[in-house]
Amino acid sequence: MSCLIAMPHHHLSVLVRDTTHPPCARETQHTLGVLVRHNTPSVCSPILVLKSEQGFVGYKSATSPKLECNKATYETIQVERSEKGVVFFKGQNGKYWHVDGEAVTADTDTPEGFFLELREPTRICIKSVTGEYLVASKNGAFRLGDSDYENATKWEY
């Protein structure tokens, strides 16, 4: 038997009770993450923090909508769900992500769709609806690459 244990702004855990051997029944608790409660009840979109080998995803500067993946501190990304597994990313400036072969910017009112693909226990690949994966460069830039997930960046989340 298992149950979820959650308190706002505390660790989200699963409590597992082993009842298969009554004389030695035991409970174990595994931490899954941190539950974040929004101040506004109507806001229930999950947030995401992404990290590449170069660093966290964040704005190039305070006045630029361009995103880079070599930051020492993270920016939270709002994830909005759509149909058929598609998600939209919205930056802290309230604008949606726009991605092309040159860069990623949070500067549009029209959402662009992505798929999140779990590749390792703590890593995901991000694929555009056009079939291209996000790839990170050593200089901190990230953009759309090719359609082979082997060449895609495995983002830590």
C-alpha positions in Angstrom: 0.0 0.0 0.0 1.3 3.5 -0.8 0.1 7.0 -0.4 1.3 10.5 -1.3 2.3 12.9 1.5 2.4 16.5 0.6 2.4 19.8 2.4 2.8 23.1 0.5 6.4 24.2 0.2 7.6 20.9 1.7 8.9 17.7 0.2 6.5 15.5 -1.8 7.0 12.0 -0.6 5.5 8.6 -1.1 4.9 6.4 1.9 5.2 2.7 1.2 3.8 0.2 3.7 4.9 -3.4 3.3 2.1 -5.6 4.5 3.2 -8.8 2.8 5.0 -10.0 5.9 2.8 -8.9 8.9 5.4 -9.8 11.6 7.9 -7.5 10.1 5.6 -4.9 8.5 7.5 -1.7 7.9 7.1 1.7 6.3 9.6 3.4 4.0 9.3 7.0 2.8 10.8 8.2 -0.5 11.2 11.9 -1.3 10.0 12.7 -4.9 10.4 16.5 -5.0 9.2 19.7 -3.6 5.5 20.7 -3.8 5.1 24.4 -4.7 1.8 26.0 -3.9 0.7 29.0 -6.0 -0.8 32.0 -4.2 -3.7 32.1 -6.8 -5.9 29.0 -6.6 -6.8 29.3 -10.3 -3.1 29.0 -11.3 -2.2 25.4 -11.5 0.4 25.2 -14.3 3.5 23.3 -13.4 6.9 25.0 -13.4 10.1 23.7 -14.8 13.8 24.5 -14.1 16.2 23.3 -16.8 19.9 22.7 -16.6 22.4 21.7 -19.2 26.1 20.7 -18.8 26.9 24.5 -19.2 24.4 25.7 -16.5 20.8 26.7 -16.0 18.4 28.2 -18.6 17.9 31.9 -18.0 17.6 35.2 -19.7 20.8 36.6 -21.4 20.2 39.9 -19.6 17.5 41.6 -17.6 16.3 43.5 -20.7 16.7 40.7 -23.3 14.1 38.1 -24.1 16.9 35.8 -25.4 17.4 32.7 -23.3 20.8 31.0 -22.7 21.7 27.8 -20.9 24.9 28.8 -19.1 23.5 30.7 -16.1 24.6 30.2 -12.5 21.1 30.8 -11.3 17.9 29.5 -12.7 14.7 31.0 -14.1 11.4 29.2 -13.6 9.6 28.2 -16.8 5.8 27.9 -16.7 4.5 24.8 -18.5 1.1 24.9 -20.1 -0.4 21.6 -21.2 -2.2 21.2 -24.5 -3.7 18.3 -26.3 -1.9 15.0 -27.3 1.1 15.6 -25.0 2.0 19.0 -26.4 3.2 21.6 -23.9 3.9 25.3 -24.2 6.7 27.1 -22.3 6.2 30.6 -20.9 9.0 32.7 -19.5 8.9 34.9 -16.4 8.1 37.9 -18.6 4.7 36.3 -19.5 5.7 35.6 -23.1 5.8 32.2 -24.8 9.0 30.6 -26.1 9.9 31.1 -29.7 12.5 28.6 -31.0 14.4 28.4 -34.3 17.8 27.4 -35.7 19.4 30.4 -34.2 18.1 30.9 -30.7 15.4 30.6 -28.1 13.5 33.7 -27.0 10.6 34.4 -24.7 9.0 37.1 -26.8 5.7 35.9 -28.4 2.0 35.9 -27.5 1.5 32.8 -29.7 2.6 29.5 -28.1 4.8 27.0 -29.9 4.4 23.4 -29.0 6.9 21.0 -27.6 7.1 17.4 -26.4 9.0 16.4 -23.3 10.7 13.0 -23.6 12.0 11.3 -20.5 15.3 9.7 -21.5 17.0 9.0 -18.1 15.6 9.1 -14.6 16.4 12.9 -14.2 16.9 14.0 -17.8 14.6 14.9 -20.6 14.9 15.8 -24.3 12.7 18.6 -25.6 11.3 18.2 -29.1 9.5 20.8 -31.1 6.2 19.8 -32.9 8.2 20.1 -36.1 10.4 17.1 -34.9 13.6 18.9 -34.1 15.3 18.7 -30.7 16.7 21.5 -28.6 20.5 21.5 -28.5 22.8 23.4 -26.2 26.2 24.9 -27.3 29.2 25.4 -25.1 28.9 29.2 -25.4 25.5 29.0 -23.7 23.3 29.4 -26.8 20.6 26.8 -27.5 18.5 26.3 -30.5 16.7 23.7 -32.6 19.0 21.0 -33.9 18.3 17.9 -35.9 15.6 15.2 -35.5 18.0 12.6 -34.0 17.6 12.4 -30.2 21.1 11.0 -29.9 22.3 14.6 -30.8 19.8 16.3 -28.5 20.7 17.8 -25.2 19.6 15.7 -22.2 18.3 18.4 -19.9 18.4 17.9 -16.2 15.1 19.0 -14.6 
